[in-house]
Amino acid sequence: MTRNDDGDTPLHAAAAAGYFRQIPAGLLTAEMVGLRNYTGVTPYAAAAHAGYSDQIPPQFRPKPPGPLQQAMIKLGFSKPPF
């Protein structure tokens, strides 16, 4: 698992550039898609920020936070799931 100076993996770069669909399905795991870089950004968040969240396979998309987790996020006690 290689990382750059920001902690981004090749999956972070592919997601941010819109090339996530080109990653072979056999290389994708929930752990890889949820891996955070040094600032806490996941490949899913990188794709969403760049407008490519539709490229993340549905089985790897985080579930939306429930009411309690939403409150925790608003209060700063928790991070969003992506």
PDB file as gemmi writes it, atoms N, CA and C in Angstrom:
CRYST1    1.000    1.000    1.000  90.00  90.00  90.00 P 1                      
ATOM      1  N   MET A   1       0.850  -1.173   0.000  1.00  0.00           N  
ATOM      2  CA  MET A   1       0.000   0.000   0.000  1.00  0.00           C  
ATOM      3  C   MET A   1       0.897   1.237   0.000  1.00  0.00           C  
ATOM      4  N   THR A   2       0.953   1.927  -1.099  1.00  0.00           N  
ATOM      5  CA  THR A   2       1.774   3.129  -1.183  1.00  0.00           C  
ATOM      6  C   THR A   2       0.928   4.355  -0.886  1.00  0.00           C  
ATOM      7  N   ARG A   3       1.579   5.363  -0.343  1.00  0.00           N  
ATOM      8  CA  ARG A   3       0.923   6.624  -0.024  1.00  0.00           C  
ATOM      9  C   ARG A   3       1.834   7.764  -0.438  1.00  0.00           C  
ATOM     10  N   ASN A   4       1.220   8.898  -0.766  1.00  0.00           N  
ATOM     11  CA  ASN A   4       2.034  10.078  -1.049  1.00  0.00           C  
ATOM     12  C   ASN A   4       2.230  10.877   0.238  1.00  0.00           C  
ATOM     13  N   ASP A   5       2.745  12.078   0.145  1.00  0.00           N  
ATOM     14  CA  ASP A   5       3.032  12.879   1.334  1.00  0.00           C  
ATOM     15  C   ASP A   5       1.773  13.282   2.105  1.00  0.00           C  
ATOM     16  N   ASP A   6       0.617  13.262   1.445  1.00  0.00           N  
ATOM     17  CA  ASP A   6      -0.641  13.598   2.108  1.00  0.00           C  
ATOM     18  C   ASP A   6      -1.361  12.368   2.643  1.00  0.00           C  
ATOM     19  N   GLY A   7      -0.805  11.192   2.409  1.00  0.00           N  
ATOM     20  CA  GLY A   7      -1.421   9.956   2.849  1.00  0.00           C  
ATOM     21  C   GLY A   7      -2.401   9.383   1.847  1.00  0.00           C  
ATOM     22  N   ASP A   8      -2.466   9.996   0.661  1.00  0.00           N  
ATOM     23  CA  ASP A   8      -3.353   9.483  -0.381  1.00  0.00           C  
ATOM     24  C   ASP A   8      -2.795   8.199  -0.981  1.00  0.00           C  
ATOM     25  N   THR A   9      -3.688   7.259  -1.228  1.00  0.00           N  
ATOM     26  CA  THR A   9      -3.331   6.020  -1.908  1.00  0.00           C  
ATOM     27  C   THR A   9      -3.651   6.190  -3.389  1.00  0.00           C  
ATOM     28  N   PRO A  10      -3.242   5.266  -4.237  1.00  0.00           N  
ATOM     29  CA  PRO A  10      -3.644   5.340  -5.644  1.00  0.00           C  
ATOM     30  C   PRO A  10      -5.174   5.342  -5.806  1.00  0.00           C  
ATOM     31  N   LEU A  11      -5.882   4.717  -4.887  1.00  0.00           N  
ATOM     32  CA  LEU A  11      -7.341   4.716  -4.951  1.00  0.00           C  
ATOM     33  C   LEU A  11      -7.898   6.116  -4.701  1.00  0.00           C  
ATOM     34  N   HIS A  12      -7.304   6.869  -3.770  1.00  0.00           N  
ATOM     35  CA  HIS A  12      -7.708   8.265  -3.558  1.00  0.00           C  
ATOM     36  C   HIS A  12      -7.541   9.064  -4.851  1.00  0.00           C  
ATOM     37  N   ALA A  13      -6.398   8.895  -5.501  1.00  0.00           N  
ATOM     38  CA  ALA A  13      -6.113   9.643  -6.731  1.00  0.00           C  
ATOM     39  C   ALA A  13      -7.086   9.257  -7.841  1.00  0.00           C  
ATOM     40  N   ALA A  14      -7.352   7.966  -7.988  1.00  0.00           N  
ATOM     41  CA  ALA A  14      -8.283   7.512  -9.026  1.00  0.00           C  
ATOM     42  C   ALA A  14      -9.685   8.038  -8.762  1.00  0.00           C  
ATOM     43  N   ALA A  15     -10.114   8.013  -7.513  1.00  0.00           N  
ATOM     44  CA  ALA A  15     -11.450   8.493  -7.163  1.00  0.00           C  
ATOM     45  C   ALA A  15     -11.576   9.990  -7.428  1.00  0.00           C  
ATOM     46  N   ALA A  16     -10.569  10.762  -7.052  1.00  0.00           N  
ATOM     47  CA  ALA A  16     -10.622  12.215  -7.237  1.00  0.00           C  
ATOM     48  C   ALA A  16     -10.553  12.615  -8.704  1.00  0.00           C  
ATOM     49  N   ALA A  17      -9.934  11.795  -9.528  1.00  0.00           N  
ATOM     50  CA  ALA A  17      -9.781  12.123 -10.947  1.00  0.00           C  
ATOM     51  C   ALA A  17     -10.887  11.529 -11.822  1.00  0.00           C  
ATOM     52  N   GLY A  18     -11.803  10.774 -11.210  1.00  0.00           N  
ATOM     53  CA  GLY A  18     -12.904  10.201 -11.984  1.00  0.00           C  
ATOM     54  C   GLY A  18     -12.587   8.888 -12.658  1.00  0.00           C  
ATOM     55  N   TYR A  19     -11.572   8.195 -12.191  1.00  0.00           N  
ATOM     56  CA  TYR A  19     -11.174   6.921 -12.794  1.00  0.00           C  
ATOM     57  C   TYR A  19     -11.488   5.720 -11.915  1.00  0.00           C  
ATOM     58  N   PHE A  20     -12.385   5.899 -10.950  1.00  0.00           N  
ATOM     59  CA  PHE A  20     -12.678   4.821 -10.016  1.00  0.00           C  
ATOM     60  C   PHE A  20     -13.238   3.591 -10.719  1.00  0.00           C  
ATOM     61  N   ARG A  21     -14.031   3.789 -11.756  1.00  0.00           N  
ATOM     62  CA  ARG A  21     -14.629   2.653 -12.476  1.00  0.00           C  
ATOM     63  C   ARG A  21     -13.588   1.791 -13.172  1.00  0.00           C  
ATOM     64  N   GLN A  22     -12.399   2.320 -13.368  1.00  0.00           N  
ATOM     65  CA  GLN A  22     -11.353   1.560 -14.043  1.00  0.00           C  
ATOM     66  C   GLN A  22     -10.567   0.658 -13.091  1.00  0.00           C  
ATOM     67  N   ILE A  23     -10.829   0.757 -11.801  1.00  0.00           N  
ATOM     68  CA  ILE A  23     -10.177  -0.118 -10.824  1.00  0.00           C  
ATOM     69  C   ILE A  23     -10.833  -1.492 -10.921  1.00  0.00           C  
ATOM     70  N   PRO A  24     -10.059  -2.560 -11.109  1.00  0.00           N  
ATOM     71  CA  PRO A  24     -10.652  -3.902 -11.175  1.00  0.00           C  
ATOM     72  C   PRO A  24     -11.402  -4.243  -9.888  1.00  0.00           C  
ATOM     73  N   ALA A  25     -12.583  -4.807 -10.026  1.00  0.00           N  
ATOM     74  CA  ALA A  25     -13.426  -5.127  -8.872  1.00  0.00           C  
ATOM     75  C   ALA A  25     -12.718  -6.038  -7.874  1.00  0.00           C  
ATOM     76  N   GLY A  26     -11.840  -6.894  -8.349  1.00  0.00           N  
ATOM     77  CA  GLY A  26     -11.113  -7.798  -7.459  1.00  0.00           C  
ATOM     78  C   GLY A  26     -10.162  -7.087  -6.508  1.00  0.00           C  
ATOM     79  N   LEU A  27      -9.804  -5.856  -6.820  1.00  0.00           N  
ATOM     80  CA  LEU A  27      -8.895  -5.098  -5.957  1.00  0.00           C  
ATOM     81  C   LEU A  27      -9.628  -4.233  -4.940  1.00  0.00           C  
ATOM     82  N   LEU A  28     -10.939  -4.125  -5.066  1.00  0.00           N  
ATOM     83  CA  LEU A  28     -11.711  -3.276  -4.168  1.00  0.00           C  
ATOM     84  C   LEU A  28     -12.197  -4.044  -2.953  1.00  0.00           C  
ATOM     85  N   THR A  29     -11.967  -3.483  -1.801  1.00  0.00           N  
ATOM     86  CA  THR A  29     -12.488  -4.027  -0.554  1.00  0.00           C  
ATOM     87  C   THR A  29     -13.078  -2.872   0.241  1.00  0.00           C  
ATOM     88  N   ALA A  30     -13.925  -3.182   1.201  1.00  0.00           N  
ATOM     89  CA  ALA A  30     -14.498  -2.137   2.050  1.00  0.00           C  
ATOM     90  C   ALA A  30     -13.393  -1.386   2.791  1.00  0.00           C  
ATOM     91  N   GLU A  31     -12.357  -2.104   3.176  1.00  0.00           N  
ATOM     92  CA  GLU A  31     -11.234  -1.476   3.876  1.00  0.00           C  
ATOM     93  C   GLU A  31     -10.530  -0.460   2.977  1.00  0.00           C  
ATOM     94  N   MET A  32     -10.324  -0.802   1.716  1.00  0.00           N  
ATOM     95  CA  MET A  32      -9.635   0.101   0.791  1.00  0.00           C  
ATOM     96  C   MET A  32     -10.469   1.353   0.515  1.00  0.00           C  
ATOM     97  N   VAL A  33     -11.766   1.186   0.319  1.00  0.00           N  
ATOM     98  CA  VAL A  33     -12.629   2.316  -0.001  1.00  0.00           C  
ATOM     99  C   VAL A  33     -12.803   3.232   1.211  1.00  0.00           C  
ATOM    100  N   GLY A  34     -12.717   2.678   2.417  1.00  0.00           N  
ATOM    101  CA  GLY A  34     -12.879   3.471   3.634  1.00  0.00           C  
ATOM    102  C   GLY A  34     -11.588   3.972   4.236  1.00  0.00           C  
ATOM    103  N   LEU A  35     -10.469   3.716   3.581  1.00  0.00           N  
ATOM    104  CA  LEU A  35      -9.169   4.121   4.104  1.00  0.00           C  
ATOM    105  C   LEU A  35      -9.035   5.644   4.078  1.00  0.00           C  
ATOM    106  N   ARG A  36      -8.673   6.230   5.191  1.00  0.00           N  
ATOM    107  CA  ARG A  36      -8.541   7.687   5.298  1.00  0.00           C  
ATOM    108  C   ARG A  36      -7.092   8.106   5.069  1.00  0.00           C  
ATOM    109  N   ASN A  37      -6.927   9.262   4.407  1.00  0.00           N  
ATOM    110  CA  ASN A  37      -5.580   9.815   4.268  1.00  0.00           C  
ATOM    111  C   ASN A  37      -5.226  10.557   5.563  1.00  0.00           C  
ATOM    112  N   TYR A  38      -4.129  11.278   5.581  1.00  0.00           N  
ATOM    113  CA  TYR A  38      -3.668  11.913   6.813  1.00  0.00           C  
ATOM    114  C   TYR A  38      -4.577  13.038   7.294  1.00  0.00           C  
ATOM    115  N   THR A  39      -5.437  13.558   6.422  1.00  0.00           N  
ATOM    116  CA  THR A  39      -6.385  14.591   6.838  1.00  0.00           C  
ATOM    117  C   THR A  39      -7.788  14.024   7.044  1.00  0.00           C  
ATOM    118  N   GLY A  40      -7.940  12.715   6.951  1.00  0.00           N  
ATOM    119  CA  GLY A  40      -9.212  12.066   7.234  1.00  0.00           C  
ATOM    120  C   GLY A  40     -10.125  11.862   6.039  1.00  0.00           C  
ATOM    121  N   VAL A  41      -9.633  12.097   4.831  1.00  0.00           N  
ATOM    122  CA  VAL A  41     -10.451  11.973   3.625  1.00  0.00           C  
ATOM    123  C   VAL A  41     -10.379  10.542   3.092  1.00  0.00           C  
ATOM    124  N   THR A  42     -11.541   9.959   2.803  1.00  0.00           N  
ATOM    125  CA  THR A  42     -11.611   8.619   2.213  1.00  0.00           C  
ATOM    126  C   THR A  42     -11.676   8.745   0.692  1.00  0.00           C  
ATOM    127  N   PRO A  43     -11.411   7.664  -0.039  1.00  0.00           N  
ATOM    128  CA  PRO A  43     -11.598   7.713  -1.487  1.00  0.00           C  
ATOM    129  C   PRO A  43     -13.028   8.100  -1.871  1.00  0.00           C  
ATOM    130  N   TYR A  44     -14.013   7.632  -1.099  1.00  0.00           N  
ATOM    131  CA  TYR A  44     -15.398   8.009  -1.367  1.00  0.00           C  
ATOM    132  C   TYR A  44     -15.567   9.518  -1.261  1.00  0.00           C  
ATOM    133  N   ALA A  45     -15.028  10.129  -0.209  1.00  0.00           N  
ATOM    134  CA  ALA A  45     -15.143  11.576  -0.033  1.00  0.00           C  
ATOM    135  C   ALA A  45     -14.411  12.324  -1.139  1.00  0.00           C  
ATOM    136  N   ALA A  46     -13.265  11.806  -1.551  1.00  0.00           N  
ATOM    137  CA  ALA A  46     -12.516  12.443  -2.645  1.00  0.00           C  
ATOM    138  C   ALA A  46     -13.338  12.404  -3.936  1.00  0.00           C  
ATOM    139  N   ALA A  47     -13.997  11.276  -4.200  1.00  0.00           N  
ATOM    140  CA  ALA A  47     -14.838  11.161  -5.386  1.00  0.00           C  
ATOM    141  C   ALA A  47     -16.054  12.085  -5.284  1.00  0.00           C  
ATOM    142  N   ALA A  48     -16.677  12.124  -4.115  1.00  0.00           N  
ATOM    143  CA  ALA A  48     -17.856  12.972  -3.929  1.00  0.00           C  
ATOM    144  C   ALA A  48     -17.500  14.444  -4.093  1.00  0.00           C  
ATOM    145  N   HIS A  49     -16.378  14.848  -3.531  1.00  0.00           N  
ATOM    146  CA  HIS A  49     -15.949  16.242  -3.629  1.00  0.00           C  
ATOM    147  C   HIS A  49     -15.685  16.637  -5.085  1.00  0.00           C  
ATOM    148  N   ALA A  50     -15.185  15.717  -5.862  1.00  0.00           N  
ATOM    149  CA  ALA A  50     -14.883  15.991  -7.271  1.00  0.00           C  
ATOM    150  C   ALA A  50     -16.084  15.736  -8.192  1.00  0.00           C  
ATOM    151  N   GLY A  51     -17.206  15.285  -7.626  1.00  0.00           N  
ATOM    152  CA  GLY A  51     -18.403  15.054  -8.428  1.00  0.00           C  
ATOM    153  C   GLY A  51     -18.504  13.673  -9.037  1.00  0.00           C  
ATOM    154  N   TYR A  52     -17.753  12.708  -8.515  1.00  0.00           N  
ATOM    155  CA  TYR A  52     -17.736  11.353  -9.073  1.00  0.00           C  
ATOM    156  C   TYR A  52     -18.257  10.293  -8.099  1.00  0.00           C  
ATOM    157  N   SER A  53     -19.075  10.664  -7.132  1.00  0.00           N  
ATOM    158  CA  SER A  53     -19.541   9.681  -6.152  1.00  0.00           C  
ATOM    159  C   SER A  53     -20.372   8.575  -6.790  1.00  0.00           C  
ATOM    160  N   ASP A  54     -20.946   8.835  -7.964  1.00  0.00           N  
ATOM    161  CA  ASP A  54     -21.724   7.802  -8.644  1.00  0.00           C  
ATOM    162  C   ASP A  54     -20.852   6.645  -9.118  1.00  0.00           C  
ATOM    163  N   GLN A  55     -19.544   6.835  -9.156  1.00  0.00           N  
ATOM    164  CA  GLN A  55     -18.639   5.776  -9.601  1.00  0.00           C  
ATOM    165  C   GLN A  55     -18.328   4.764  -8.496  1.00  0.00           C  
ATOM    166  N   ILE A  56     -18.596   5.114  -7.250  1.00  0.00           N  
ATOM    167  CA  ILE A  56     -18.339   4.187  -6.145  1.00  0.00           C  
ATOM    168  C   ILE A  56     -19.416   3.103  -6.184  1.00  0.00           C  
ATOM    169  N   PRO A  57     -19.021   1.823  -6.225  1.00  0.00           N  
ATOM    170  CA  PRO A  57     -20.015   0.751  -6.238  1.00  0.00           C  
ATOM    171  C   PRO A  57     -20.945   0.847  -5.019  1.00  0.00           C  
ATOM    172  N   PRO A  58     -22.236   0.582  -5.195  1.00  0.00           N  
ATOM    173  CA  PRO A  58     -23.202   0.736  -4.100  1.00  0.00           C  
ATOM    174  C   PRO A  58     -22.842  -0.011  -2.823  1.00  0.00           C  
ATOM    175  N   GLN A  59     -22.233  -1.172  -2.940  1.00  0.00           N  
ATOM    176  CA  GLN A  59     -21.911  -1.941  -1.729  1.00  0.00           C  
ATOM    177  C   GLN A  59     -20.842  -1.271  -0.874  1.00  0.00           C  
ATOM    178  N   PHE A  60     -20.125  -0.293  -1.435  1.00  0.00           N  
ATOM    179  CA  PHE A  60     -19.084   0.395  -0.685  1.00  0.00           C  
ATOM    180  C   PHE A  60     -19.488   1.794  -0.237  1.00  0.00           C  
ATOM    181  N   ARG A  61     -20.670   2.236  -0.612  1.00  0.00           N  
ATOM    182  CA  ARG A  61     -21.120   3.567  -0.195  1.00  0.00           C  
ATOM    183  C   ARG A  61     -21.523   3.525   1.270  1.00  0.00           C  
ATOM    184  N   PRO A  62     -21.117   4.531   2.032  1.00  0.00           N  
ATOM    185  CA  PRO A  62     -21.490   4.529   3.455  1.00  0.00           C  
ATOM    186  C   PRO A  62     -22.990   4.765   3.622  1.00  0.00           C  
ATOM    187  N   LYS A  63     -23.528   4.185   4.668  1.00  0.00           N  
ATOM    188  CA  LYS A  63     -24.930   4.393   4.976  1.00  0.00           C  
ATOM    189  C   LYS A  63     -25.085   5.808   5.533  1.00  0.00           C  
ATOM    190  N   PRO A  64     -26.195   6.461   5.237  1.00  0.00           N  
ATOM    191  CA  PRO A  64     -26.378   7.807   5.785  1.00  0.00           C  
ATOM    192  C   PRO A  64     -26.462   7.750   7.307  1.00  0.00           C  
ATOM    193  N   PRO A  65     -25.949   8.774   7.974  1.00  0.00           N  
ATOM    194  CA  PRO A  65     -25.977   8.766   9.438  1.00  0.00           C  
ATOM    195  C   PRO A  65     -27.402   8.869   9.967  1.00  0.00           C  
ATOM    196  N   GLY A  66     -27.641   8.180  11.072  1.00  0.00           N  
ATOM    197  CA  GLY A  66     -28.935   8.249  11.738  1.00  0.00           C  
ATOM    198  C   GLY A  66     -29.050   9.553  12.523  1.00  0.00           C  
ATOM    199  N   PRO A  67     -30.183   9.770  13.163  1.00  0.00           N  
ATOM    200  CA  PRO A  67     -30.398  11.025  13.887  1.00  0.00           C  
ATOM    201  C   PRO A  67     -29.360  11.286  14.988  1.00  0.00           C  
ATOM    202  N   LEU A  68     -29.004  10.246  15.727  1.00  0.00           N  
ATOM    203  CA  LEU A  68     -28.025  10.433  16.799  1.00  0.00           C  
ATOM    204  C   LEU A  68     -26.654  10.789  16.228  1.00  0.00           C  
ATOM    205  N   GLN A  69     -26.244  10.085  15.179  1.00  0.00           N  
ATOM    206  CA  GLN A  69     -24.943  10.385  14.591  1.00  0.00           C  
ATOM    207  C   GLN A  69     -24.944  11.769  13.941  1.00  0.00           C  
ATOM    208  N   GLN A  70     -26.069  12.181  13.349  1.00  0.00           N  
ATOM    209  CA  GLN A  70     -26.162  13.529  12.785  1.00  0.00           C  
ATOM    210  C   GLN A  70     -25.943  14.577  13.860  1.00  0.00           C  
ATOM    211  N   ALA A  71     -26.549  14.360  15.030  1.00  0.00           N  
ATOM    212  CA  ALA A  71     -26.370  15.297  16.142  1.00  0.00           C  
ATOM    213  C   ALA A  71     -24.914  15.303  16.596  1.00  0.00           C  
ATOM    214  N   MET A  72     -24.302  14.122  16.663  1.00  0.00           N  
ATOM    215  CA  MET A  72     -22.894  14.036  17.084  1.00  0.00           C  
ATOM    216  C   MET A  72     -21.985  14.757  16.087  1.00  0.00           C  
ATOM    217  N   ILE A  73     -22.290  14.646  14.795  1.00  0.00           N  
ATOM    218  CA  ILE A  73     -21.504  15.320  13.759  1.00  0.00           C  
ATOM    219  C   ILE A  73     -21.650  16.824  13.902  1.00  0.00           C  
ATOM    220  N   LYS A  74     -22.885  17.303  14.106  1.00  0.00           N  
ATOM    221  CA  LYS A  74     -23.131  18.742  14.250  1.00  0.00           C  
ATOM    222  C   LYS A  74     -22.412  19.308  15.473  1.00  0.00           C  
ATOM    223  N   LEU A  75     -22.343  18.518  16.537  1.00  0.00           N  
ATOM    224  CA  LEU A  75     -21.677  18.976  17.756  1.00  0.00           C  
ATOM    225  C   LEU A  75     -20.163  18.819  17.687  1.00  0.00           C  
ATOM    226  N   GLY A  76     -19.671  18.162  16.654  1.00  0.00           N  
ATOM    227  CA  GLY A  76     -18.231  17.997  16.497  1.00  0.00           C  
ATOM    228  C   GLY A  76     -17.644  16.792  17.202  1.00  0.00           C  
ATOM    229  N   PHE A  77     -18.505  15.884  17.693  1.00  0.00           N  
ATOM    230  CA  PHE A  77     -18.016  14.702  18.393  1.00  0.00           C  
ATOM    231  C   PHE A  77     -17.779  13.513  17.475  1.00  0.00           C  
ATOM    232  N   SER A  78     -18.185  13.634  16.223  1.00  0.00           N  
ATOM    233  CA  SER A  78     -18.051  12.539  15.266  1.00  0.00           C  
ATOM    234  C   SER A  78     -17.793  13.117  13.893  1.00  0.00           C  
ATOM    235  N   LYS A  79     -17.248  12.274  13.008  1.00  0.00           N  
ATOM    236  CA  LYS A  79     -17.018  12.672  11.625  1.00  0.00           C  
ATOM    237  C   LYS A  79     -18.067  12.043  10.735  1.00  0.00           C  
ATOM    238  N   PRO A  80     -18.372  12.677   9.596  1.00  0.00           N  
ATOM    239  CA  PRO A  80     -19.281  12.032   8.646  1.00  0.00           C  
ATOM    240  C   PRO A  80     -18.707  10.685   8.199  1.00  0.00           C  
ATOM    241  N   PRO A  81     -19.560   9.779   7.707  1.00  0.00           N  
ATOM    242  CA  PRO A  81     -19.089   8.443   7.358  1.00  0.00           C  
ATOM    243  C   PRO A  81     -18.245   8.383   6.098  1.00  0.00           C  
ATOM    244  N   PHE A  82     -17.910   9.494   5.489  1.00  0.00           N  
ATOM    245  CA  PHE A  82     -17.090   9.475   4.276  1.00  0.00           C  
ATOM    246  C   PHE A  82     -16.067  10.569   4.322  1.00  0.00           C  
TER     247      PHE A  82                                                      
END                                                                             
